[in-house]
Amino acid sequence: MDREDLIENDFDLEDLPTDGRDMTGIVDKDYESMFVAPDGREMYEHFRFVADKGQQLLRVDKFLTDRMEKTSRNRIQQAADADCVVVNGKPVKSSYKVKPGDVVSVVMDRPRYDFEIIAEDIPLDIVYEDDDLLVVNKPAGLVVHPGHGNYSGTLVNALAYHFKDNPNYDVSDPRLGLVHRIDKDTSGLLVVAKTPEAKTDLGSQFFNKTTRREYNALVWGDFDEDRGTITGNIGRNPKNKLQMAVLKDPEQGKHAVTHYEVLERFGYVTLVKCVLETGRTHQIRVHMLSQGHPLFNDERYGGDKILRGTTFAKYRQFINNCFDICPRQALHARTLGFRHPRTGKEMDFEAPVPPDMTALIEKWREYKSS
C-alpha cells in the first residue's frame, strides 16, 4: 500500500499515535510522528532529542544548534518563529530554556525526505502561476509526496523540475510547496506556495475554512432528495487501519461536514457535487459510504463491486467495462477558490472533469437512454 493512500485533503492527524515513535507504522514501520500546530497545520517530526538528567538550563536554539549538523542558529530561530520547534508536545520560542528530561522536536509540514529530491520532467497541467503561487491540475494516479515506496515519479519531483531554474525555490524547504493534498487516485486542483509568506497565508485560509472547494463524484445508488448535508465525526476505522470511518462516539474522530447536490441520476448510480465544509482524510468517500453510496470503483471502500442493478450477465459486463474505463474512484476536485496571499484578490479556478470520468459518465447516460 502506498503511503500517499493514507493522505488526502487536509490529512487528519488526530487519528494517528503521537507517542514519539515513527508513525507510518499503520502501513509499514518507518515514518515520522505528527503534530498539529496552533494554526492547524499538520506537522511531521523530523528530529527528536531528549535532554539528559544532567542538562543545564540552555536556550533551545543553542541546544538544537549544538546537536544538528549543517544548521545555523538563525535557521533554528526562524523555525521556532514558525512554531516548528516543539518541546514536550508544545511549540516554543527560541528563548525557551531546555530542562532535564525535555523532549525537543523539530517539526515540518511535510514528510521527512531522507533522500535527495530528484527533478523529473513529469508533465504538469498548470492552471495558473505568478510570483507567489502555482495552481496545478493533478491527474489521477500521481502521488503527491515522495515517501515509502514512492521515491520518484511524484508531484514533488515534477515541481523540482519545474522550478529547477528558480534560485528562490528549494523543493526541500518546508516553508514552500504544497499547501494541501488530495489522494493519489483523486484528480483535480492543488495550490503550491512559492514563498514562505504565501504558504503561511494560504495555510491559514484552509485552517479557517475560507477556501472554496467543490468535487464531482459518481456514487452507487440513488438519492431521495436533490441535496443534503452529511455530518459525522471521521476517524481511523478500528477494524481496518487502512480505512477511515464515521464514528458513532461523538468524543472520537474529528468533526466533518459535507454538503452534496445531485447533478444527474442514472438509476443505479448518481453524479453528485460535493462541497467540503471541513477537510478530513477520505471525507467524501467515507461520508458517502456512511449513507449507503460508496464511490463508484472505490476499491478501498468497496465501490469496486456491483452494488446496484440486475443480475444479468450483460449488466455485469457493462459494469466491468465501466471499471476499465475509469480504473479508480470516480472523484475529481473540480474547483478551488481562495484569497490571493499578497494582493488579497479572490481567485477561483476550475479543472474540467478528466477524460476517464467523462467517458464513464457518458457510458451511464447511454445505458440510461437505452
BAPA-514214 format. One record per residue (C-alpha): residue in three letters; x negated, y, z. Coordinates in Angstrom, 2 decimals. Example, Ala and Ser with C-alpha at 12.3 -4.5 7.8 and 13.67 -1.06 7.14 Angstrom:
2
['ALA',[-12.30,-4.50,7.80]];
['SER',[-13.67,-1.06,7.14]];
END
This chain:
370
['MET',[0.00,0.00,0.00]];
['ASP',[-1.40,3.41,-0.98]];
['ARG',[-1.99,5.92,1.77]];
['GLU',[-0.07,8.53,-0.21]];
['ASP',[3.03,6.35,0.01]];
['LEU',[3.31,7.42,3.64]];
['ILE',[3.13,11.11,2.83]];
['GLU',[5.96,13.06,1.27]];
['ASN',[7.10,16.64,1.53]];
['ASP',[6.08,18.15,4.91]];
['PHE',[4.74,14.97,6.49]];
['ASP',[6.39,14.37,9.86]];
['LEU',[3.57,13.82,12.34]];
['GLU',[5.56,13.18,15.48]];
['ASP',[6.26,9.62,14.48]];
['LEU',[2.60,8.61,14.44]];
['PRO',[0.48,7.93,17.53]];
['THR',[-1.68,10.79,18.79]];
['ASP',[-3.82,8.97,21.32]];
['GLY',[-7.08,9.74,19.56]];
['ARG',[-7.58,6.54,17.62]];
['ASP',[-7.75,6.66,13.84]];
['MET',[-4.13,6.88,12.85]];
['THR',[-3.70,5.32,9.49]];
['GLY',[-3.59,2.05,11.42]];
['ILE',[0.03,1.90,10.30]];
['VAL',[-1.30,0.66,6.98]];
['ASP',[-4.95,-0.07,7.47]];
['LYS',[-7.16,0.85,10.43]];
['ASP',[-9.11,3.72,9.03]];
['TYR',[-7.56,7.14,9.28]];
['GLU',[-7.58,10.30,11.32]];
['SER',[-5.44,11.19,14.31]];
['MET',[-2.99,14.02,13.73]];
['PHE',[-1.89,17.19,15.49]];
['VAL',[0.85,19.78,14.91]];
['ALA',[-0.42,23.35,15.10]];
['PRO',[1.68,26.07,16.79]];
['ASP',[2.79,27.36,13.38]];
['GLY',[3.95,23.88,12.36]];
['ARG',[1.05,22.98,10.13]];
['GLU',[0.19,19.29,10.03]];
['MET',[-3.41,18.81,11.13]];
['TYR',[-5.76,15.84,10.81]];
['GLU',[-8.56,15.25,13.28]];
['HIS',[-11.95,15.38,11.54]];
['PHE',[-14.31,15.44,14.54]];
['ARG',[-13.95,14.45,18.20]];
['PHE',[-16.31,14.93,21.14]];
['VAL',[-15.80,14.07,24.81]];
['ALA',[-17.70,16.22,27.29]];
['ASP',[-19.62,14.04,29.75]];
['LYS',[-19.33,14.22,33.54]];
['GLY',[-22.37,16.44,33.83]];
['GLN',[-21.19,19.01,31.31]];
['GLN',[-21.80,22.57,32.49]];
['LEU',[-19.26,25.24,31.56]];
['LEU',[-20.05,26.21,27.96]];
['ARG',[-18.20,28.17,25.31]];
['VAL',[-16.51,25.78,22.90]];
['ASP',[-18.08,27.42,19.82]];
['LYS',[-21.55,26.83,21.27]];
['PHE',[-20.55,23.31,22.37]];
['LEU',[-19.50,22.37,18.83]];
['THR',[-22.40,24.12,17.09]];
['ASP',[-24.82,22.04,19.16]];
['ARG',[-23.11,18.83,18.08]];
['MET',[-22.15,19.40,14.44]];
['GLU',[-24.84,19.41,11.79]];
['LYS',[-24.79,21.95,8.97]];
['THR',[-22.13,24.04,10.72]];
['SER',[-22.70,27.63,11.82]];
['ARG',[-21.31,29.19,14.96]];
['ASN',[-19.50,31.72,12.80]];
['ARG',[-17.75,28.90,10.93]];
['ILE',[-16.67,27.35,14.24]];
['GLN',[-15.31,30.71,15.37]];
['GLN',[-13.30,31.02,12.15]];
['ALA',[-11.92,27.53,12.73]];
['ALA',[-10.88,28.48,16.26]];
['ASP',[-9.15,31.62,14.97]];
['ALA',[-7.16,29.36,12.63]];
['ASP',[-6.11,27.04,15.53]];
['CYS',[-8.38,24.33,14.18]];
['VAL',[-10.30,23.80,17.43]];
['VAL',[-8.29,21.72,19.88]];
['VAL',[-9.12,20.82,23.48]];
['ASN',[-7.06,18.15,25.23]];
['GLY',[-4.40,18.43,22.56]];
['LYS',[-4.04,22.22,22.55]];
['PRO',[-5.66,24.84,20.29]];
['VAL',[-8.19,27.12,21.99]];
['LYS',[-10.18,30.21,21.07]];
['SER',[-13.96,30.40,20.78]];
['SER',[-14.33,31.74,24.30]];
['TYR',[-12.82,28.65,25.93]];
['LYS',[-15.26,27.08,28.41]];
['VAL',[-15.66,23.34,27.94]];
['LYS',[-15.44,21.36,31.22]];
['PRO',[-16.49,17.79,32.12]];
['GLY',[-14.16,15.27,30.53]];
['ASP',[-12.65,17.68,27.98]];
['VAL',[-11.74,16.12,24.64]];
['VAL',[-12.76,18.59,21.93]];
['SER',[-11.48,18.08,18.38]];
['VAL',[-11.81,19.90,15.09]];
['VAL',[-8.64,19.53,13.05]];
['MET',[-7.77,20.46,9.48]];
['ASP',[-4.59,20.40,7.44]];
['ARG',[-5.64,17.62,5.09]];
['PRO',[-7.08,14.14,5.50]];
['ARG',[-10.82,13.91,6.07]];
['TYR',[-12.84,13.42,2.90]];
['ASP',[-15.78,11.19,3.85]];
['PHE',[-16.98,11.35,0.28]];
['GLU',[-17.63,13.91,-2.41]];
['ILE',[-14.59,15.03,-4.35]];
['ILE',[-15.43,14.32,-7.98]];
['ALA',[-13.97,16.73,-10.52]];
['GLU',[-11.98,14.74,-13.07]];
['ASP',[-10.46,16.01,-16.30]];
['ILE',[-6.90,14.97,-15.47]];
['PRO',[-4.28,16.99,-17.36]];
['LEU',[-2.34,19.44,-15.21]];
['ASP',[1.08,20.83,-16.08]];
['ILE',[0.54,24.33,-14.74]];
['VAL',[3.80,26.24,-14.43]];
['TYR',[2.27,29.45,-13.04]];
['GLU',[-1.11,30.75,-11.90]];
['ASP',[-2.55,34.02,-10.59]];
['ASP',[-5.45,35.05,-8.33]];
['ASP',[-3.63,33.82,-5.20]];
['LEU',[-1.85,30.61,-6.10]];
['LEU',[-1.04,27.97,-8.65]];
['VAL',[2.24,26.09,-9.19]];
['VAL',[1.90,22.67,-10.77]];
['ASN',[4.47,20.15,-12.02]];
['LYS',[3.19,16.80,-10.70]];
['PRO',[4.04,13.70,-12.74]];
['ALA',[5.32,10.57,-11.06]];
['GLY',[2.55,8.14,-10.19]];
['LEU',[-0.08,10.77,-9.44]];
['VAL',[-1.41,10.52,-5.87]];
['VAL',[-1.87,13.91,-4.23]];
['HIS',[-4.80,13.47,-1.82]];
['PRO',[-7.78,11.12,-2.08]];
['GLY',[-7.67,8.51,0.65]];
['HIS',[-7.78,4.82,1.37]];
['GLY',[-7.60,3.02,-1.96]];
['ASN',[-7.36,6.26,-3.94]];
['TYR',[-10.74,7.97,-4.08]];
['SER',[-10.31,9.21,-7.63]];
['GLY',[-7.56,9.96,-10.10]];
['THR',[-5.67,12.20,-7.66]];
['LEU',[-4.24,15.70,-7.91]];
['VAL',[-7.11,16.98,-5.75]];
['ASN',[-9.62,15.54,-8.25]];
['ALA',[-7.72,17.31,-11.04]];
['LEU',[-7.78,20.59,-9.10]];
['ALA',[-11.53,20.23,-8.58]];
['TYR',[-11.95,20.10,-12.36]];
['HIS',[-9.53,22.95,-12.98]];
['PHE',[-11.43,25.19,-10.54]];
['LYS',[-14.94,23.98,-11.43]];
['ASP',[-15.91,27.41,-12.81]];
['ASN',[-14.29,29.35,-9.98]];
['PRO',[-17.02,30.14,-7.40]];
['ASN',[-14.41,31.14,-4.83]];
['TYR',[-12.58,27.81,-4.78]];
['ASP',[-14.10,24.93,-2.84]];
['VAL',[-11.92,21.84,-3.16]];
['SER',[-13.27,20.57,0.18]];
['ASP',[-12.37,23.78,2.06]];
['PRO',[-9.26,23.03,4.16]];
['ARG',[-8.34,26.72,4.13]];
['LEU',[-7.46,26.36,0.43]];
['GLY',[-5.47,23.92,-1.64]];
['LEU',[-2.13,22.16,-1.42]];
['VAL',[0.38,23.80,0.89]];
['HIS',[2.84,20.87,0.88]];
['ARG',[3.11,17.41,-0.61]];
['ILE',[5.54,15.14,-2.40]];
['ASP',[5.43,11.39,-2.61]];
['LYS',[3.28,9.65,-5.21]];
['ASP',[6.25,8.34,-7.22]];
['THR',[8.27,11.54,-6.96]];
['SER',[7.77,14.08,-9.74]];
['GLY',[8.04,17.82,-9.52]];
['LEU',[6.76,21.15,-8.26]];
['LEU',[3.94,21.83,-5.80]];
['VAL',[2.22,25.08,-4.84]];
['VAL',[-1.56,25.36,-4.37]];
['ALA',[-3.17,28.23,-2.43]];
['LYS',[-6.35,29.73,-3.90]];
['THR',[-7.18,31.92,-0.89]];
['PRO',[-7.06,31.34,2.88]];
['GLU',[-4.59,34.22,3.22]];
['ALA',[-2.25,32.68,0.66]];
['LYS',[-2.34,29.29,2.35]];
['THR',[-1.60,30.76,5.77]];
['ASP',[1.33,32.81,4.46]];
['LEU',[2.84,30.03,2.34]];
['GLY',[2.41,27.51,5.15]];
['SER',[4.34,29.82,7.43]];
['GLN',[7.17,30.08,4.89]];
['PHE',[7.52,26.31,4.71]];
['PHE',[7.48,26.06,8.50]];
['ASN',[10.11,28.78,8.88]];
['LYS',[12.31,27.17,6.19]];
['THR',[12.41,30.26,3.99]];
['THR',[11.29,28.42,0.86]];
['ARG',[13.84,27.15,-1.65]];
['ARG',[13.68,23.56,-2.90]];
['GLU',[16.11,21.53,-4.97]];
['TYR',[15.74,17.91,-6.04]];
['ASN',[17.62,15.83,-8.57]];
['ALA',[18.24,12.19,-7.68]];
['LEU',[20.08,9.27,-9.22]];
['VAL',[21.57,7.16,-6.45]];
['TRP',[23.57,3.97,-6.20]];
['GLY',[27.35,4.26,-5.66]];
['ASP',[29.99,6.97,-5.94]];
['PHE',[30.92,9.75,-3.51]];
['ASP',[34.36,10.60,-2.14]];
['GLU',[33.54,14.31,-2.07]];
['ASP',[31.83,16.58,-4.58]];
['ARG',[29.44,17.97,-1.98]];
['GLY',[28.41,17.42,1.58]];
['THR',[25.73,17.65,4.26]];
['ILE',[23.79,14.80,5.83]];
['THR',[22.37,15.41,9.31]];
['GLY',[20.36,12.80,11.15]];
['ASN',[17.07,12.58,13.00]];
['ILE',[14.37,10.86,10.95]];
['GLY',[11.57,8.83,12.46]];
['ARG',[9.48,5.74,11.87]];
['ASN',[11.62,2.63,11.34]];
['PRO',[10.88,0.44,14.39]];
['LYS',[11.49,-2.68,12.29]];
['ASN',[9.35,-1.66,9.31]];
['LYS',[6.38,0.68,9.80]];
['LEU',[6.24,1.49,6.09]];
['GLN',[9.73,2.97,6.20]];
['MET',[11.35,5.96,7.79]];
['ALA',[14.90,5.71,9.13]];
['VAL',[17.77,7.75,10.57]];
['LEU',[17.52,7.08,14.30]];
['LYS',[20.64,6.82,16.47]];
['ASP',[18.94,8.08,19.62]];
['PRO',[19.10,11.91,19.46]];
['GLU',[15.94,12.09,21.54]];
['GLN',[13.92,10.29,18.89]];
['GLY',[12.65,11.39,15.49]];
['LYS',[12.87,14.86,14.01]];
['HIS',[15.97,16.88,13.17]];
['ALA',[16.69,16.67,9.43]];
['VAL',[19.37,18.21,7.22]];
['THR',[20.04,17.54,3.52]];
['HIS',[22.77,19.28,1.50]];
['TYR',[23.95,17.47,-1.63]];
['GLU',[26.20,18.16,-4.59]];
['VAL',[27.46,15.71,-7.19]];
['LEU',[26.28,16.67,-10.67]];
['GLU',[27.55,13.73,-12.70]];
['ARG',[29.38,10.49,-11.89]];
['PHE',[28.68,7.27,-13.76]];
['GLY',[30.80,4.92,-11.67]];
['TYR',[28.16,2.62,-10.24]];
['VAL',[25.56,5.38,-9.85]];
['THR',[25.73,9.14,-9.32]];
['LEU',[23.45,12.02,-10.24]];
['VAL',[23.16,14.43,-7.30]];
['LYS',[21.42,17.68,-6.45]];
['CYS',[19.79,17.73,-3.02]];
['VAL',[18.79,20.90,-1.21]];
['LEU',[16.38,20.48,1.69]];
['GLU',[17.06,22.47,4.83]];
['THR',[14.24,20.59,6.55]];
['GLY',[11.37,18.60,5.08]];
['ARG',[10.78,15.23,6.70]];
['THR',[8.95,12.21,5.37]];
['HIS',[11.12,10.50,2.70]];
['GLN',[14.02,12.70,3.81]];
['ILE',[16.21,12.45,0.71]];
['ARG',[15.53,8.75,0.29]];
['VAL',[16.35,7.98,3.93]];
['HIS',[19.37,10.27,4.22]];
['MET',[20.92,8.88,1.05]];
['LEU',[20.26,5.33,2.23]];
['SER',[21.98,6.10,5.54]];
['GLN',[25.13,6.99,3.59]];
['GLY',[25.03,3.81,1.53]];
['HIS',[23.45,5.49,-1.50]];
['PRO',[19.82,4.36,-1.87]];
['LEU',[17.94,5.98,-4.73]];
['PHE',[18.01,4.07,-7.99]];
['ASN',[14.92,1.84,-8.34]];
['ASP',[13.52,2.87,-4.95]];
['GLU',[11.54,-0.24,-4.06]];
['ARG',[10.67,0.96,-0.55]];
['TYR',[14.33,1.31,0.44]];
['GLY',[16.00,-1.48,-1.51]];
['GLY',[17.18,0.52,-4.51]];
['ASP',[15.36,-1.75,-6.96]];
['LYS',[18.18,-4.33,-6.83]];
['ILE',[21.66,-4.35,-8.34]];
['LEU',[23.72,-2.80,-5.56]];
['ARG',[26.87,-1.84,-7.51]];
['GLY',[28.54,-3.19,-10.60]];
['THR',[29.52,-6.51,-12.12]];
['THR',[28.00,-9.97,-12.07]];
['PHE',[27.95,-10.31,-15.86]];
['ALA',[24.62,-11.20,-17.48]];
['LYS',[24.98,-8.29,-19.90]];
['TYR',[25.21,-5.84,-16.99]];
['ARG',[22.20,-7.39,-15.27]];
['GLN',[20.22,-6.94,-18.48]];
['PHE',[21.37,-3.33,-18.70]];
['ILE',[20.15,-2.62,-15.16]];
['ASN',[16.81,-4.31,-15.81]];
['ASN',[16.40,-2.14,-18.90]];
['CYS',[17.15,0.90,-16.76]];
['PHE',[14.48,-0.16,-14.26]];
['ASP',[12.00,-0.49,-17.12]];
['ILE',[12.86,2.97,-18.46]];
['CYS',[12.26,4.64,-15.08]];
['PRO',[9.95,2.34,-13.09]];
['ARG',[10.02,4.40,-9.87]];
['GLN',[12.54,6.03,-7.55]];
['ALA',[14.66,8.44,-9.57]];
['LEU',[13.74,11.60,-7.67]];
['HIS',[12.45,14.90,-9.06]];
['ALA',[11.52,18.14,-7.25]];
['ARG',[13.17,20.40,-9.81]];
['THR',[12.94,23.88,-8.28]];
['LEU',[10.64,25.71,-5.89]];
['GLY',[11.02,29.24,-4.57]];
['PHE',[9.01,31.34,-2.16]];
['ARG',[7.83,34.87,-1.41]];
['HIS',[4.52,35.72,-3.05]];
['PRO',[1.96,35.87,-0.22]];
['ARG',[0.32,39.08,-1.45]];
['THR',[2.94,41.07,-3.37]];
['GLY',[5.99,40.00,-1.37]];
['LYS',[7.91,39.35,-4.58]];
['GLU',[10.42,36.48,-4.51]];
['MET',[9.38,33.85,-7.06]];
['ASP',[11.39,30.88,-8.34]];
['PHE',[10.18,28.09,-10.61]];
['GLU',[11.88,25.18,-12.33]];
['ALA',[10.48,21.96,-13.79]];
['PRO',[12.82,20.13,-16.18]];
['VAL',[13.77,16.59,-15.36]];
['PRO',[10.95,14.41,-16.78]];
['PRO',[11.44,12.08,-19.77]];
['ASP',[11.75,8.85,-17.78]];
['MET',[14.61,10.18,-15.63]];
['THR',[16.18,11.95,-18.61]];
['ALA',[16.22,8.68,-20.59]];
['LEU',[17.65,6.85,-17.57]];
['ILE',[20.47,9.36,-17.15]];
['GLU',[21.25,9.26,-20.87]];
['LYS',[21.43,5.46,-20.77]];
['TRP',[24.01,5.65,-17.99]];
['ARG',[26.01,8.22,-19.97]];
['GLU',[26.08,5.82,-22.90]];
['TYR',[27.13,2.97,-20.62]];
['LYS',[29.96,5.02,-19.13]];
['SER',[31.23,6.17,-22.51]];
['SER',[31.27,2.60,-23.81]];
END
